[in-house]
Amino acid sequence: MNGLFNKILTSPQISSLMNAIVGHYVTIYMIHRPKPTDDAYEGVSPELLEKCLTYANSAGYEFASIDEVITDALSGKKRKRPTLCFTLDDGYKDQLEQLVPVLLKHNCKPTLFAIVDMIDGTNWPWDSILSFAIWNTGKSKLNFMFENAEFNLDLSQPYSRRAARRTLTHFGKKLSSDALVNYMQLLLTLLDFSPTQEAPAAYRPITWSALRDAEKAGLRVGSHACSHRVFSALTDAQILDELQRAHERLKCELVSPSQTFCYPSGTLSDFSPHHTELIQKTGFFIGAVTSISGNTTHQNIRKSPFLIRRHSFPSSFEKFVRYSSWLEYIRSNI
């Protein structure tokens, strides 16, 4: 990155000016898995995370938990410096072992949104089963039809397997519960794969005991519902059941669960304004985070606390510097 450009982005004086112009901006990061050794999916390396957080501390950023960000926005409290917030989705063991310690080391106040049925060991999420099956099948191609949709997928190379996984997951997450069962049965038969009841090591979930220990060390834990099914594929009754069960399990297992909800998948096509109203009516939450990309401000959060944007954690240090800056807020809102 150009040195002069970097100085402009990180200048306290310019950041203060831009805060006054655009409102207090907040960069909320969404982190999934650490980088795997077999490249089965994209992930964040602990080394990159360490470098980014060391920079953020030296550049004068403030860290806040997602609950603090929302509470500050709703109350009108203003922080003196630009704010960074870190969230993790799902609840896999490797997240707790490799990424959470780095975040806690830098006092980042991270929040992990847990898939409750996965933590309970009652449900290995369907999209994780599919991901593992695609990566480990001996097949080099996959050709089939399902509900008038035709699929001709190349599995001969690592990059094509990752692309196939994205295609199949995108299609499957919108199916009804019964259709998804049939879809997965067909795929697993074609891939010649039989999932075990217990997730394999690469997809092993965190235990409640480990989450309690991490909570004592500073991690907040919130609801990512129960099954990781997107709300647009569920009935209202199913959604309310997941919200209630997840809420009760978190309260039972933890001292102080987060009051923020995290939409499963969380893109604009995964939930609707009606689903947002359902979440609000439960009374369990002060806000909800999406996977809609971009920086935000306290003003935006105050206006729509159940539609909060997050950035996927970037693949490079240079992108982290830009994503964390006032420049990205302007870019996100052009």
Secondary structure, 3 states (H helix, E strand, C coil): CCHHHHHHHHCHHHHHHHHHHHCCEEEEEEECCECCCCCCCCCECHHHHHHHHHHHHHCCCEECCHHHHHHHHHHCCCCCCCEEEEEEEECEHHHHHHHHHHHHHCCCCCEEEECHHHHHCCCCCHHHHHHHHHHHCCCCEEEEEECCEEEEEECCCHHHHHHHHHHHHHHHCCCCHHHHHHHHHHHHHHCCCCCCCCCCHHHCECCHHHHHHHHHHCCEEEECCCCCCCHHHCCHHHHHHHHHHHHHHHHHHCCCCCCEEECCCCCCCCCCHHHHHHHHHHCCCCEEECCCCCCEEHHHHHHCCCCECCEECCCCHHHHHHHCCHHHHHHHCC
